[in-house]
Amino acid sequence: MTTAPHRMHQPDNDLVDLVFGYMRDRLQYDPVPLDHPGEGERLRAHLAGLLNEHGNAPADVLKLYDHELSRAVISADSPRYLSFIPCAPTKAALLFDMVVSCASLQGISWLEAAGAIAAENQVLRLIADRAGLPEGAGGTFVSGGSAGNLSALVVARDAARRRLGVGPQARLRIAVADQVHSSVKNTFNIIGVEAFKVPTVDRRFTGEALRAALAADPHPETVIAVVGTAGTTNEGIIDDLQGLSEVTRERGLWFHVDGAYGGAGLFAPSVRERYNGIEHADSFVVDPHKWLFAPFDCAALIYREPRLAKAVHTQDAGYLDVLHHEGDEWNPTDYAYHLTRRARGLPLWFSLAVHGTQAYTEAIEAGLTLARETAQLIRETEHLELLHDPQLSAVCFRRKGWSEEQYYAWSRQLLADQVGFVTPTGWDGQTVARFAFLHPGTTMEMVREILDTMA
């Protein structure tokens, strides 16, 4: 017996109702449950035989996902998810992400997706304005900070090669501090440059330290770029962007700012001055799926002079020639290493248009306030020690007298009890605890409940 090959693409009202019903329920969870880590053997047993020749009843597959698979995924959008960097998308953004998916919207070229790209570019312009970048700045949305850092630093490398008149074999270095994100270190391995490591001052990369390191180095001409961080992942520390930008302008170096986590603070008046100097960046990354309340995966990559990125990233092929002969021609594929891409900036655009920028400012300020109040509570608790005054919404602290094993046992028990997801982190070679506050639904009552378990 044969079936029509197009049957998978025909409308199916029952399937639509089934899936939409699940999505409606999931969107109305209040609060979102944390759920638990998965057990490999159990999951494999449930999945055994599922991918077969004839398929399965949709209701059975969805039931398996709901009852087994989804509950083995820790929910990053729970207000009790306080590890790594949470994801707390607005309901408007989540809903519009469904629109992007169900319409199979892509965002490759102006020819194919002008409407989507125009909306994405409106958001990029808003972010560029908050950073103080010039009118001509622009870029694209990529999957995350790692993709953004890689794409930007490839442009920095190639721009330096042209400026210096050197080839791929030339030794090139990029200045970083020891607090730089792991994705930047990984990028260096991929693009064939070396790290020029500069010591931090109170865990902060400063212009003074950079200037001194360059003056002391026998080959400073091999340093082509500087990476500053607008909110380190572990502690939320903002580098001396003003000082770093002065050195880069003095020496003609590319200035890249990794604001994947902390860049959203540009929307918060209480901390905006800490970002002074970012307006001189040649490239800048911020992940809206972190602190701008967009769903995964969404990172904004912005260049001061997009033409430099276009010269590096535009892919040449006969079938692509038509993309560069159409109308306003802003092809997001020309500004990062990607070609195929989804219109991942649209959920953020929709949510911003629905709620307004002030709502975002208030939500970000809520996380900053929670961090400050938590830090004060830790100071007042005898058996706890605050390790650094929070600059943004990350708080690192120590439970006096605890061993590494005690931190990990505590973390596992918190999750088992569904009190919170708080994983240990490293601090100067020691194991400590860390909160990352992003979700506006996280309360001081939740924080006190968690800290009480450390008594």
C-alpha positions as CSV (number, residue, x, y, z in Angstrom):
1,M,0.0,0.0,0.0
2,T,1.3,3.4,-0.9
3,T,0.3,6.9,0.3
4,A,0.6,10.2,-1.4
5,P,4.1,11.7,-0.7
6,H,2.6,15.1,0.1
7,R,0.4,13.8,3.0
8,M,2.8,15.2,5.6
9,H,2.2,18.6,4.2
10,Q,-1.6,18.6,4.2
11,P,-3.5,20.5,6.8
12,D,-4.5,18.4,9.8
13,N,-6.9,20.1,12.2
14,D,-6.7,17.4,14.8
15,L,-2.9,17.7,15.0
16,V,-3.2,21.5,15.1
17,D,-5.6,21.4,18.0
18,L,-3.5,18.8,19.8
19,V,-0.3,20.8,19.6
20,F,-1.9,24.2,20.2
21,G,-3.6,22.8,23.3
22,Y,-0.3,21.7,24.7
23,M,1.3,25.1,23.9
24,R,-1.6,26.9,25.5
25,D,-1.2,24.8,28.7
26,R,2.6,25.3,28.7
27,L,2.3,29.1,28.3
28,Q,-0.1,29.3,31.3
29,Y,2.2,27.5,33.8
30,D,2.4,29.8,36.8
31,P,5.0,29.3,38.1
32,V,7.0,27.4,35.5
33,P,8.3,24.2,37.2
34,L,12.0,23.5,37.4
35,D,11.8,19.8,36.6
36,H,14.7,17.4,36.9
37,P,17.8,16.1,35.2
38,G,17.2,13.1,33.1
39,E,18.2,9.5,33.5
40,G,19.7,8.2,30.3
41,E,18.6,4.6,30.6
42,R,15.0,5.5,31.4
43,L,14.9,8.0,28.5
44,R,16.4,5.6,26.0
45,A,13.9,2.9,27.1
46,H,10.9,5.3,26.4
47,L,12.3,6.3,23.0
48,A,13.1,2.8,21.9
49,G,11.3,1.9,18.6
50,L,9.7,5.3,18.3
51,L,11.3,6.2,14.9
52,N,9.9,3.4,12.8
53,E,8.7,2.9,9.3
54,H,5.0,3.7,9.8
55,G,5.0,6.4,12.5
56,N,2.9,6.7,15.6
57,A,-0.3,8.4,16.7
58,P,0.4,12.1,17.4
59,A,-1.3,12.0,20.7
60,D,1.0,9.2,21.9
61,V,4.1,11.0,20.7
62,L,3.0,14.2,22.4
63,K,2.2,12.3,25.6
64,L,5.6,10.8,25.6
65,Y,7.2,14.2,25.2
66,D,5.0,15.8,27.9
67,H,5.3,13.1,30.5
68,E,8.9,11.9,30.0
69,L,11.1,14.1,27.8
70,S,10.0,17.6,28.8
71,R,10.3,16.7,32.5
72,A,13.9,15.7,32.0
73,V,14.7,19.3,30.8
74,I,15.4,21.8,33.5
75,S,13.3,24.9,32.7
76,A,15.6,27.9,32.1
77,D,12.4,30.1,32.2
78,S,11.6,29.2,35.8
79,P,12.0,32.0,38.3
80,R,13.8,29.5,40.5
81,Y,16.4,28.9,37.7
82,L,19.4,30.9,39.1
83,S,22.3,29.1,37.5
84,F,24.4,29.9,34.4
85,I,22.4,32.6,32.7
86,P,18.7,32.0,32.8
87,C,16.3,32.6,29.9
88,A,13.1,34.4,30.8
89,P,11.2,35.2,27.5
90,T,8.1,37.2,27.6
91,K,4.9,35.5,26.6
92,A,4.6,37.8,23.6
93,A,8.0,36.8,22.4
94,L,7.2,33.1,22.9
95,L,4.0,33.4,21.0
96,F,5.6,35.2,18.1
97,D,8.3,32.6,18.0
98,M,5.5,30.2,17.2
99,V,4.5,32.5,14.3
100,V,8.0,32.5,13.0
101,S,8.1,28.7,13.1
102,C,4.7,28.0,11.7
103,A,5.2,30.3,8.8
104,S,8.7,28.8,8.2
105,L,10.1,32.3,8.2
106,Q,13.7,32.5,7.2
107,G,15.9,35.6,7.2
108,I,18.6,35.0,4.7
109,S,18.3,37.8,2.2
110,W,16.4,41.0,1.4
111,L,15.0,39.4,-1.7
112,E,13.3,36.6,0.2
113,A,12.6,38.2,3.6
114,A,12.5,42.0,3.3
115,G,9.7,42.3,5.8
116,A,11.3,40.2,8.5
117,I,14.7,41.8,8.0
118,A,13.3,45.3,8.2
119,A,11.7,44.5,11.6
120,E,14.9,42.8,12.8
121,N,17.0,45.9,11.7
122,Q,14.6,48.1,13.7
123,V,15.6,46.2,16.8
124,L,19.3,46.3,15.9
125,R,19.0,50.1,15.5
126,L,17.4,50.4,18.9
127,I,20.3,48.5,20.5
128,A,22.9,50.4,18.6
129,D,21.3,53.7,19.8
130,R,21.4,52.5,23.4
131,A,25.1,51.8,22.9
132,G,25.7,55.2,21.3
133,L,26.9,53.7,18.0
134,P,26.6,55.9,14.8
135,E,23.7,55.9,12.4
136,G,25.5,53.7,9.9
137,A,25.9,50.8,12.4
138,G,24.2,47.6,11.7
139,G,24.5,43.8,11.6
140,T,22.5,40.7,12.1
141,F,21.0,38.3,14.6
142,V,23.0,35.1,15.2
143,S,22.4,32.1,17.4
144,G,24.4,33.2,20.4
145,G,27.4,35.1,21.8
146,S,29.8,32.4,20.6
147,A,28.6,32.9,17.0
148,G,28.7,36.6,17.4
149,N,32.2,36.8,18.9
150,L,33.5,34.4,16.2
151,S,32.0,36.4,13.4
152,A,33.2,39.8,14.7
153,L,36.7,38.7,15.4
154,V,37.1,37.1,12.0
155,V,36.4,40.6,10.6
156,A,38.9,42.1,13.1
157,R,41.5,39.6,11.9
158,D,41.0,40.2,8.2
159,A,40.8,43.9,8.6
160,A,44.2,43.8,10.3
161,R,45.7,41.6,7.7
162,R,44.7,44.1,5.0
163,R,45.9,47.1,7.0
164,L,49.2,45.5,7.8
165,G,49.7,43.9,4.4
166,V,50.3,40.4,5.8
167,G,49.1,37.0,4.9
168,P,47.6,34.0,6.9
169,Q,51.0,33.0,8.3
170,A,51.6,36.2,10.1
171,R,51.5,36.1,13.9
172,L,48.5,38.1,15.2
173,R,47.3,38.6,18.7
174,I,44.2,39.9,20.4
175,A,44.3,41.5,23.8
176,V,42.0,39.9,26.5
177,A,41.8,39.6,30.2
178,D,41.6,36.4,32.2
179,Q,37.9,37.0,32.8
180,V,37.1,36.9,29.1
181,H,34.3,34.4,28.0
182,S,35.3,30.9,27.0
183,S,33.8,31.4,23.5
184,V,36.5,34.1,22.8
185,K,39.3,31.7,23.8
186,N,37.7,29.1,21.5
187,T,37.4,31.7,18.7
188,F,41.2,32.2,18.8
189,N,41.8,28.5,18.2
190,I,39.4,28.6,15.2
191,I,40.7,31.7,13.5
192,G,44.4,31.2,14.2
193,V,45.2,34.1,16.4
194,E,46.9,34.2,19.8
195,A,45.7,35.7,23.1
196,F,47.6,38.7,24.4
197,K,46.8,38.3,28.1
198,V,46.6,41.3,30.3
199,P,46.3,41.1,34.1
200,T,43.0,42.4,35.6
201,V,42.7,45.0,38.3
202,D,40.1,43.8,40.9
203,R,38.9,41.3,38.2
204,R,38.5,44.2,35.7
205,F,40.2,44.7,32.4
206,T,41.4,48.3,32.4
207,G,42.9,50.7,29.9
208,E,45.8,51.5,32.1
209,A,46.7,47.8,32.4
210,L,46.4,47.4,28.6
211,R,48.6,50.4,27.9
212,A,51.3,49.1,30.3
213,A,51.2,45.6,28.8
214,L,51.6,46.9,25.3
215,A,54.4,49.2,26.3
216,A,56.3,46.3,27.9
217,D,55.8,43.9,25.0
218,P,58.6,43.6,22.5
219,H,56.2,43.1,19.5
220,P,53.1,45.3,20.2
221,E,52.5,45.6,16.5
222,T,51.3,42.0,16.4
223,V,48.4,43.0,18.7
224,I,45.5,43.8,16.3
225,A,42.4,44.0,18.5
226,V,41.1,44.2,22.1
227,V,38.1,42.4,23.6
228,G,36.3,44.1,26.5
229,T,33.5,42.5,28.4
230,A,30.3,44.3,29.3
231,G,29.3,41.9,32.1
232,T,31.5,38.9,32.8
233,T,29.4,35.7,33.0
234,N,30.5,34.6,36.4
235,E,30.5,37.9,38.4
236,G,28.8,40.4,36.1
237,I,31.8,42.8,36.0
238,I,32.0,45.5,33.3
239,D,35.5,46.2,32.1
240,D,36.9,49.7,31.8
241,L,35.4,50.2,28.4
242,Q,36.3,53.9,28.4
243,G,39.9,53.3,29.1
244,L,40.1,50.4,26.7
245,S,38.5,52.4,23.9
246,E,41.1,55.2,24.4
247,V,44.0,52.7,23.9
248,T,42.4,51.2,20.8
249,R,41.9,54.6,19.2
250,E,45.5,55.6,20.0
251,R,46.9,52.5,18.4
252,G,44.4,51.9,15.7
253,L,43.2,48.6,17.1
254,W,39.8,46.9,16.6
255,F,37.6,47.2,19.7
256,H,35.1,44.4,20.3
257,V,32.8,44.4,23.2
258,D,31.3,41.1,24.4
259,G,28.0,42.1,26.1
260,A,26.3,38.8,25.6
261,Y,25.0,38.7,29.2
262,G,25.5,42.2,30.5
263,G,24.8,44.3,27.4
264,A,21.2,44.5,28.3
265,G,22.1,46.8,31.1
266,L,22.3,49.5,28.5
267,F,18.6,49.8,29.0
268,A,18.9,50.4,32.7
269,P,19.5,54.0,33.8
270,S,20.9,52.9,37.2
271,V,24.0,51.3,35.6
272,R,24.2,53.0,32.1
273,E,27.3,55.1,32.9
274,R,29.3,51.9,33.6
275,Y,29.2,51.2,29.9
276,N,30.8,54.5,28.8
277,G,33.2,53.8,26.1
278,I,31.1,51.2,24.3
279,E,30.1,53.9,21.8
280,H,33.6,53.5,20.4
281,A,33.3,49.8,19.7
282,D,33.9,48.4,16.3
283,S,31.7,45.4,17.0
284,F,29.4,44.6,19.8
285,V,27.4,41.5,20.9
286,V,24.4,41.2,23.2
287,D,22.2,38.1,23.6
288,P,18.5,39.0,23.9
289,H,17.8,35.4,24.9
290,K,19.5,36.3,28.1
291,W,18.5,39.6,29.7
292,L,16.2,41.1,27.0
293,F,13.6,38.4,27.5
294,A,13.7,36.7,24.0
295,P,13.5,32.9,23.4
296,F,16.5,30.8,22.5
297,D,18.4,31.3,20.2
298,C,18.9,35.1,19.7
299,A,22.1,37.2,19.7
300,A,22.5,40.7,18.2
301,L,25.8,41.3,16.4
302,I,26.4,44.9,15.5
303,Y,29.2,46.5,13.6
304,R,30.3,50.2,13.6
305,E,31.1,49.9,9.9
306,P,29.0,47.0,8.5
307,R,30.8,47.2,5.1
308,L,33.9,45.7,6.7
309,A,32.0,42.7,7.8
310,K,30.3,42.4,4.4
311,A,33.6,42.3,2.7
312,V,34.6,39.3,4.9
313,H,31.4,37.3,5.3
314,T,29.6,37.6,1.9
315,Q,29.6,34.1,0.3
316,D,30.2,33.9,-3.4
317,A,28.3,31.4,-5.6
318,G,26.5,31.6,-8.9
319,Y,23.2,30.9,-7.4
320,L,23.7,33.7,-4.8
321,D,24.5,36.5,-7.3
322,V,20.8,37.5,-7.5
323,L,20.8,38.4,-3.7
324,H,23.1,41.3,-4.4
325,H,21.0,43.0,-7.1
326,E,17.7,43.6,-5.3
327,G,16.3,46.8,-3.8
328,D,17.6,48.0,-0.5
329,E,19.7,44.9,-0.2
330,W,20.5,44.2,3.4
331,N,21.3,40.5,3.6
332,P,21.9,39.3,7.1
333,T,23.9,36.4,5.7
334,D,26.6,39.0,4.8
335,Y,27.4,40.0,8.3
336,A,28.3,36.7,10.0
337,Y,29.7,33.3,9.1
338,H,26.3,31.8,8.5
339,L,24.3,31.5,5.3
340,T,21.0,29.8,6.3
341,R,19.4,31.5,9.3
342,R,15.9,31.9,10.8
343,A,14.4,35.3,11.5
344,R,15.3,34.9,15.2
345,G,15.1,38.6,15.9
346,L,11.3,38.8,15.2
347,P,10.1,37.5,18.6
348,L,12.1,40.2,20.3
349,W,10.7,42.8,17.8
350,F,7.1,41.8,18.5
351,S,7.5,41.8,22.3
352,L,9.2,45.2,22.2
353,A,6.5,46.6,20.0
354,V,3.8,45.2,22.3
355,H,5.2,46.1,25.7
356,G,7.4,49.2,24.9
357,T,11.0,49.8,26.0
358,Q,10.0,51.1,29.4
359,A,8.7,47.7,30.4
360,Y,12.1,46.2,29.5
361,T,13.9,48.9,31.5
362,E,11.7,48.1,34.6
363,A,12.3,44.3,34.2
364,I,16.1,44.7,34.0
365,E,16.1,47.1,36.9
366,A,14.2,44.5,38.9
367,G,17.1,42.0,38.5
368,L,19.6,44.7,39.5
369,T,17.6,45.5,42.6
370,L,17.3,41.8,43.5
371,A,21.1,41.4,43.2
372,R,21.7,44.4,45.5
373,E,19.2,43.2,48.1
374,T,20.6,39.7,48.0
375,A,24.1,41.0,48.5
376,Q,23.0,43.0,51.5
377,L,21.3,39.9,53.0
378,I,24.5,37.9,52.5
379,R,26.5,40.6,54.3
380,E,24.2,40.4,57.2
381,T,24.3,36.6,57.5
382,E,27.1,35.5,59.7
383,H,27.9,32.2,58.0
384,L,27.9,33.6,54.5
385,E,30.5,35.8,52.8
386,L,29.9,38.1,49.8
387,L,32.8,37.8,47.4
388,H,32.2,40.9,45.2
389,D,29.8,43.8,45.2
390,P,27.4,43.1,42.3
391,Q,27.7,45.4,39.4
392,L,24.9,43.7,37.5
393,S,22.7,40.8,38.5
394,A,25.2,38.1,39.3
395,V,26.1,37.5,43.0
396,C,29.0,35.3,44.1
397,F,29.2,34.2,47.7
398,R,30.7,31.7,50.0
399,R,29.2,29.4,52.8
400,K,32.0,29.6,55.4
401,G,33.5,26.2,56.2
402,W,32.0,24.3,53.3
403,S,33.9,21.9,51.1
404,E,33.4,21.4,47.4
405,E,31.5,18.3,48.1
406,Q,29.1,20.1,50.4
407,Y,28.3,22.8,47.7
408,Y,27.5,20.1,45.1
409,A,25.4,18.1,47.6
410,W,23.5,21.3,48.5
411,S,22.9,22.1,44.9
412,R,21.6,18.6,44.1
413,Q,19.2,18.7,47.1
414,L,17.9,22.1,46.1
415,L,16.9,20.8,42.7
416,A,15.5,17.6,44.0
417,D,13.3,19.6,46.3
418,Q,12.4,22.0,43.5
419,V,13.5,24.9,45.7
420,G,16.0,26.2,43.2
421,F,18.5,25.5,40.5
422,V,21.8,27.0,41.8
423,T,25.0,25.3,40.7
424,P,28.4,25.9,42.3
425,T,31.0,28.0,40.4
426,G,34.7,28.6,40.7
427,W,36.4,31.6,42.4
428,D,40.2,31.9,42.5
429,G,40.5,28.1,42.5
430,Q,37.8,27.5,45.2
431,T,34.2,26.3,44.9
432,V,31.6,28.8,45.8
433,A,27.9,29.6,45.1
434,R,26.4,32.0,42.6
435,F,23.1,33.5,41.8
436,A,22.2,34.9,38.4
437,F,19.1,37.1,38.6
438,L,17.3,37.8,35.3
439,H,13.7,36.6,35.7
440,P,11.4,39.4,36.9
441,G,9.4,36.7,38.7
442,T,12.2,35.8,41.1
443,T,11.5,37.2,44.6
444,M,13.5,37.9,47.7
445,E,11.3,35.3,49.4
446,M,12.7,32.7,47.0
447,V,16.2,33.9,47.7
448,R,15.7,33.7,51.5
449,E,14.3,30.2,51.1
450,I,17.4,29.1,49.3
451,L,19.8,30.8,51.6
452,D,18.1,29.3,54.6
453,T,19.1,25.8,53.4
454,M,22.7,26.8,53.9
455,A,22.3,27.4,57.6
